[in-house]
Amino acid sequence: MLLAELAKKETSSSARLWMPERVIFTPAALQEPWGQQILKRVEALNLPVEKLPHNRLTSIKGDDEREIYRIAKSTLAVVTAPPSSFKLSPIPPSADWQFHLAQGCPAHCQYCYLAGSLQGPPMIRAYANLPQILENLKTYASSSDVTTYEVSCYTDPLGIEHLTGSLAECIRFFGSFEGGHLRWVSKFDGVDNLLHLPHNDRTRCRMSVNAAPLSRQLEGGTASVNSRLQALRRLALPKALYGGGYPIGLVIAPIMPMENWQLHYQNLFDSISTAIDFETNLTFELITHRFTPKSKETLETWYPNSKLDMDESTRVLKRNKFGSSKYVYDSSLMKTMRRFFEEELHKRFPFAKILYWT
């Protein structure tokens, strides 16, 4: 398919496609064949392209932190992944290892877990040296067991797929990588061009969802929960029914005990049951809301009028062996919520597996 036709198809098939106001390429990125492929995609979308004379990204300037945030979140920089990206880090319980095809996310989630963990303004950086990144994964594969790799830690890969094509390339790679399984998660719904890829059951596609009041209030710039569930349904349906035939998963996060929380989450389970009304390879991951002092400070700067509850007096401070700390719900509430979620999900989806609660 011609790139112009691809751009038209993807633009018409997804409810929410992020279109950056600026697309910046470094010289090193343009020297990469994958960087040239990204250039063709963004040019086919008629996006403004700026080719830098050097490989250093200039700092973003604005009148205040809020304006700097806005400019950063509307900028796509195509760069090469730094050498440190080739030294993978373990990421239990999600996967054995994490790797990155980009850094930064186009969504505006007011509880963003990237807040406080990434350096500088939240510009979206896509990596042009993707073939080298993928080839490096083989050096981390176990010789005796399947090795799992998570690609969604620092970005929403589906949210920028229409610009980069990198997620599809990852799926193709893992389709022929016998020792490895890919895992990705998204809050977007543009899955058309993933349905016919040769994944060979080595990619698990997951959608992050939450109760309707929280999703509507806190997840700006994303597809609706129902749109995500319909996209997940299409990914899971057998190829004979024009689906993708993928293993799938749902990440319910961040779980929050708002008023009438049981009723709101039961409504979410009803929506899931309607969309996934057939037995399939399905997993659940259940993640409660938590925040660090640094992420709270960053989020309050980005979203000064947010109604996100980050009252430290109602939380428990939890420290890890490395000295960092985060605020979580107390153990009694955590046990109550866990019991509710596990009972409801086992009752509705007896064929599914709950991977973890945290």
C-alpha positions as CSV (number, residue, x, y, z in Angstrom):
1,M,0.0,0.0,0.0
2,L,1.3,3.5,-0.8
3,L,2.2,5.6,2.2
4,A,-0.4,8.3,1.2
5,E,-3.1,5.6,1.1
6,L,-1.8,4.2,4.4
7,A,-2.1,7.6,6.0
8,K,-5.6,8.1,4.7
9,K,-6.7,4.7,5.9
10,E,-5.3,5.1,9.4
11,T,-6.6,8.6,9.8
12,S,-10.2,7.5,8.9
13,S,-10.1,4.3,11.0
14,S,-9.1,5.6,14.4
15,A,-11.2,7.9,16.6
16,R,-8.1,9.6,18.1
17,L,-4.8,10.0,16.3
18,W,-2.2,12.2,17.8
19,M,-0.8,14.7,15.2
20,P,2.2,16.6,16.5
21,E,2.6,20.3,15.7
22,R,6.3,19.8,15.2
23,V,8.4,16.8,14.0
24,I,12.1,17.1,14.5
25,F,14.8,14.8,13.0
26,T,18.4,14.7,14.1
27,P,21.1,14.1,11.5
28,A,21.9,10.7,13.1
29,A,18.2,9.7,12.8
30,L,18.1,10.6,9.1
31,Q,21.1,8.4,8.5
32,E,19.1,5.3,9.7
33,P,16.9,3.5,7.1
34,W,14.2,3.3,9.8
35,G,14.5,7.0,10.3
36,Q,13.9,7.5,6.6
37,Q,10.8,5.3,6.8
38,I,9.5,7.5,9.6
39,L,10.2,10.6,7.6
40,K,8.1,9.3,4.7
41,R,5.2,8.5,7.0
42,V,5.1,12.0,8.6
43,E,5.5,13.7,5.2
44,A,2.6,11.6,3.9
45,L,0.6,13.0,6.7
46,N,1.6,16.6,5.7
47,L,3.2,17.3,9.1
48,P,5.8,20.1,9.4
49,V,9.3,18.6,9.5
50,E,12.4,20.3,10.9
51,K,15.8,18.8,10.2
52,L,18.3,19.8,12.9
53,P,21.9,20.6,12.0
54,H,23.2,18.7,15.0
55,N,22.2,15.7,17.1
56,R,21.5,17.7,20.3
57,L,17.8,18.5,21.0
58,T,17.5,22.1,22.0
59,S,15.6,22.9,25.2
60,I,12.0,23.8,25.0
61,K,11.2,27.4,26.0
62,G,7.9,28.8,27.3
63,D,6.5,31.4,29.6
64,D,5.8,28.9,32.4
65,E,5.9,25.2,33.1
66,R,2.4,24.7,31.8
67,E,3.3,26.1,28.4
68,I,6.6,24.1,28.3
69,Y,4.5,21.0,28.9
70,R,2.0,21.9,26.1
71,I,4.8,22.5,23.6
72,A,6.6,19.3,24.6
73,K,3.5,17.1,24.3
74,S,2.9,18.4,20.8
75,T,6.4,17.7,19.6
76,L,7.8,14.5,18.1
77,A,11.5,14.2,17.9
78,V,13.0,11.4,15.9
79,V,16.4,10.5,17.3
80,T,18.7,7.5,17.8
81,A,18.4,5.5,21.0
82,P,21.4,6.2,23.3
83,P,23.9,3.4,24.1
84,S,22.3,3.0,27.6
85,S,19.1,1.7,25.9
86,F,20.9,-1.4,24.8
87,K,21.5,-2.5,28.4
88,L,18.1,-3.9,29.3
89,S,16.5,-3.7,32.8
90,P,14.3,-6.4,34.3
91,I,10.7,-5.4,34.9
92,P,8.9,-8.0,37.0
93,P,6.0,-8.8,37.3
94,S,5.2,-7.5,33.8
95,A,7.9,-9.2,31.9
96,D,11.5,-10.4,32.1
97,W,12.9,-7.4,30.3
98,Q,11.9,-3.9,29.1
99,F,13.1,-2.3,25.9
100,H,12.0,1.0,24.2
101,L,11.1,2.0,20.7
102,A,10.3,5.5,22.0
103,Q,10.2,7.7,25.1
104,G,7.3,9.9,26.0
105,C,3.5,9.5,25.4
106,P,1.0,11.6,23.5
107,A,-1.8,11.0,26.0
108,H,-2.7,13.4,28.9
109,C,-3.3,11.0,31.8
110,Q,-3.4,13.1,35.0
111,Y,-1.9,10.2,37.0
112,C,0.9,9.6,34.5
113,Y,3.4,7.1,35.8
114,L,6.1,8.7,33.6
115,A,5.9,11.9,35.6
116,G,9.0,12.2,37.7
117,S,10.8,9.3,36.0
118,L,11.8,10.9,32.7
119,Q,14.3,13.8,32.4
120,G,13.1,17.2,31.1
121,P,9.9,18.2,29.4
122,P,7.7,15.3,28.2
123,M,8.6,15.5,24.5
124,I,7.9,12.3,22.5
125,R,11.1,10.8,21.2
126,A,10.9,8.0,18.7
127,Y,14.0,5.9,17.9
128,A,15.3,5.6,14.4
129,N,17.7,2.8,15.0
130,L,15.0,0.2,15.7
131,P,16.6,-2.7,13.8
132,Q,19.6,-2.5,16.1
133,I,17.4,-2.3,19.2
134,L,15.5,-5.4,18.1
135,E,18.6,-7.4,17.2
136,N,20.0,-6.6,20.7
137,L,17.1,-8.4,22.3
138,K,18.4,-11.8,21.3
139,T,21.4,-11.4,23.6
140,Y,19.0,-11.4,26.6
141,A,17.0,-14.5,25.5
142,S,17.0,-17.6,27.8
143,S,18.4,-20.7,26.3
144,S,15.9,-22.9,28.2
145,D,12.7,-20.9,28.5
146,V,10.6,-18.3,26.7
147,T,11.8,-14.7,27.5
148,T,9.2,-12.0,27.7
149,Y,9.8,-8.4,26.7
150,E,7.7,-5.3,27.6
151,V,7.8,-2.4,25.1
152,S,5.2,0.0,26.8
153,C,7.1,1.2,29.8
154,Y,8.1,4.7,28.5
155,T,5.5,5.2,25.8
156,D,2.2,4.2,24.4
157,P,3.4,2.4,21.2
158,L,0.0,2.3,19.5
159,G,-0.5,6.0,20.1
160,I,2.4,6.9,17.8
161,E,2.2,3.9,15.5
162,H,0.6,5.8,12.6
163,L,3.8,8.0,12.7
164,T,6.5,5.4,13.1
165,G,5.3,1.9,12.1
166,S,7.6,0.7,14.9
167,L,5.1,-1.4,16.8
168,A,4.2,-3.4,13.7
169,E,7.9,-4.0,13.0
170,C,8.4,-5.3,16.6
171,I,5.5,-7.7,16.1
172,R,7.0,-9.0,12.8
173,F,10.4,-9.4,14.5
174,F,8.9,-11.4,17.4
175,G,6.9,-13.5,14.9
176,S,10.2,-15.1,13.9
177,F,11.9,-14.9,17.3
178,E,11.3,-18.3,18.7
179,G,12.7,-17.6,22.1
180,G,10.9,-14.3,22.8
181,H,7.4,-13.0,23.4
182,L,6.4,-9.4,23.1
183,R,4.0,-7.5,25.3
184,W,2.5,-4.1,24.7
185,V,-0.3,-2.0,26.2
186,S,-2.2,1.0,25.0
187,K,-5.1,3.5,25.5
188,F,-5.6,4.0,21.8
189,D,-7.6,2.0,19.2
190,G,-5.9,2.3,15.8
191,V,-5.3,-1.4,15.3
192,D,-6.2,-1.9,11.6
193,N,-2.7,-2.4,10.4
194,L,-1.8,-4.9,13.1
195,L,-4.5,-7.4,12.3
196,H,-2.8,-9.2,9.4
197,L,0.8,-9.4,10.7
198,P,2.6,-12.8,11.1
199,H,2.8,-12.7,14.9
200,N,2.7,-16.5,15.5
201,D,1.1,-16.1,18.9
202,R,4.3,-14.4,20.2
203,T,2.7,-11.0,20.9
204,R,0.2,-10.3,23.6
205,C,-1.8,-7.1,22.9
206,R,-3.2,-5.4,26.0
207,M,-5.5,-2.5,26.6
208,S,-5.4,-0.3,29.7
209,V,-8.9,0.4,31.0
210,N,-10.6,1.9,34.0
211,A,-14.0,2.7,35.4
212,A,-15.9,5.3,33.4
213,P,-15.8,8.2,35.8
214,L,-12.0,7.9,36.2
215,S,-11.3,7.4,32.5
216,R,-13.5,10.4,31.5
217,Q,-12.0,12.7,34.1
218,L,-8.3,11.7,34.1
219,E,-7.4,10.2,30.6
220,G,-7.2,13.1,28.2
221,G,-6.4,12.6,24.6
222,T,-7.1,8.8,24.6
223,A,-9.7,6.6,22.9
224,S,-12.8,5.9,24.9
225,V,-12.8,2.7,27.0
226,N,-15.4,1.2,24.7
227,S,-13.3,2.0,21.7
228,R,-10.3,0.3,23.3
229,L,-12.4,-2.7,24.1
230,Q,-13.7,-3.0,20.5
231,A,-10.1,-2.7,19.3
232,L,-9.0,-5.5,21.7
233,R,-11.9,-7.6,20.4
234,R,-10.7,-7.2,16.8
235,L,-7.2,-8.1,17.9
236,A,-8.5,-11.3,19.6
237,L,-11.0,-12.5,17.0
238,P,-9.7,-15.4,14.9
239,K,-8.3,-14.5,11.5
240,A,-11.1,-16.5,9.9
241,L,-13.4,-13.9,11.4
242,Y,-11.2,-11.0,10.1
243,G,-9.5,-10.5,13.5
244,G,-5.9,-10.6,14.4
245,G,-5.9,-13.9,16.3
246,Y,-3.6,-12.5,19.0
247,P,-3.3,-13.4,22.7
248,I,-4.8,-10.4,24.6
249,G,-4.8,-8.8,28.0
250,L,-6.5,-6.1,30.0
251,V,-4.6,-3.9,32.4
252,I,-7.1,-2.4,34.9
253,A,-5.2,0.7,36.2
254,P,-4.9,2.7,38.2
255,I,-7.6,1.2,40.4
256,M,-9.0,3.8,42.8
257,P,-11.7,3.4,45.5
258,M,-13.8,6.4,44.5
259,E,-17.4,6.7,45.7
260,N,-19.5,3.7,44.7
261,W,-16.3,2.1,43.3
262,Q,-17.8,-1.4,43.3
263,L,-20.7,-0.4,41.1
264,H,-18.4,1.5,38.6
265,Y,-16.0,-1.4,38.3
266,Q,-18.9,-3.8,37.8
267,N,-20.1,-1.6,35.0
268,L,-16.6,-1.9,33.5
269,F,-16.7,-5.7,33.8
270,D,-20.0,-5.6,32.0
271,S,-18.5,-3.7,29.1
272,I,-15.6,-6.1,29.0
273,S,-18.0,-9.1,28.9
274,T,-19.9,-7.5,26.0
275,A,-16.7,-6.9,24.0
276,I,-15.0,-10.2,24.8
277,D,-18.0,-12.5,24.6
278,F,-16.0,-15.5,23.5
279,E,-13.4,-17.7,25.1
280,T,-9.9,-16.6,24.2
281,N,-6.3,-16.3,25.5
282,L,-7.0,-13.5,28.0
283,T,-5.0,-12.2,31.0
284,F,-5.7,-9.5,33.6
285,E,-3.2,-7.2,35.4
286,L,-4.6,-5.3,38.3
287,I,-2.7,-2.2,39.4
288,T,-3.8,0.2,42.2
289,H,-3.0,3.9,42.2
290,R,0.2,5.0,43.8
291,F,2.4,8.1,43.5
292,T,5.9,9.3,44.6
293,P,6.7,12.7,46.1
294,K,8.4,13.6,42.9
295,S,5.6,12.4,40.6
296,K,3.1,14.4,42.7
297,E,5.1,17.5,42.4
298,T,5.4,17.1,38.6
299,L,1.7,16.2,38.1
300,E,0.5,19.2,40.1
301,T,2.6,21.4,37.8
302,W,1.3,19.7,34.6
303,Y,-2.4,19.5,35.8
304,P,-2.9,22.2,38.4
305,N,-6.7,21.8,38.4
306,S,-6.8,18.1,38.5
307,K,-9.2,16.3,40.8
308,L,-6.8,13.3,41.2
309,D,-6.7,12.3,44.8
310,M,-3.1,12.5,46.0
311,D,-3.8,13.2,49.7
312,E,-0.8,11.8,51.5
313,S,-2.7,11.7,54.8
314,T,-5.0,8.9,53.5
315,R,-2.1,6.8,52.2
316,V,0.7,4.6,53.5
317,L,4.3,5.5,52.7
318,K,6.0,2.4,51.3
319,R,9.8,2.3,50.9
320,N,11.8,-0.2,48.9
321,K,15.3,-1.6,49.5
322,F,16.8,1.0,47.1
323,G,15.6,3.9,49.3
324,S,12.8,5.2,47.1
325,S,9.3,5.7,48.4
326,K,5.7,5.8,47.2
327,Y,2.3,6.4,48.7
328,V,-0.1,3.4,48.5
329,Y,-3.5,2.5,49.9
330,D,-3.5,0.8,53.4
331,S,-3.4,-3.0,53.6
332,S,-7.0,-3.3,54.7
333,L,-8.4,-1.4,51.7
334,M,-6.0,-3.2,49.4
335,K,-7.3,-6.6,50.6
336,T,-10.9,-5.5,50.2
337,M,-10.3,-4.3,46.7
338,R,-8.3,-7.4,45.7
339,R,-11.0,-9.8,47.0
340,F,-13.6,-7.9,45.0
341,F,-11.7,-7.8,41.7
342,E,-10.5,-11.4,41.9
343,E,-14.0,-12.8,42.7
344,E,-15.7,-10.7,40.0
345,L,-13.2,-11.6,37.3
346,H,-13.1,-15.3,38.1
347,K,-16.9,-15.4,38.0
348,R,-17.2,-13.6,34.7
349,F,-14.0,-14.8,32.9
350,P,-13.3,-18.4,34.2
351,F,-11.0,-19.0,31.2
352,A,-8.8,-15.9,31.9
353,K,-5.7,-15.7,34.1
354,I,-5.0,-12.9,36.6
355,L,-1.3,-12.3,36.3
356,Y,-0.8,-10.1,39.3
357,W,-2.3,-7.6,41.7
358,T,-0.2,-4.7,43.0
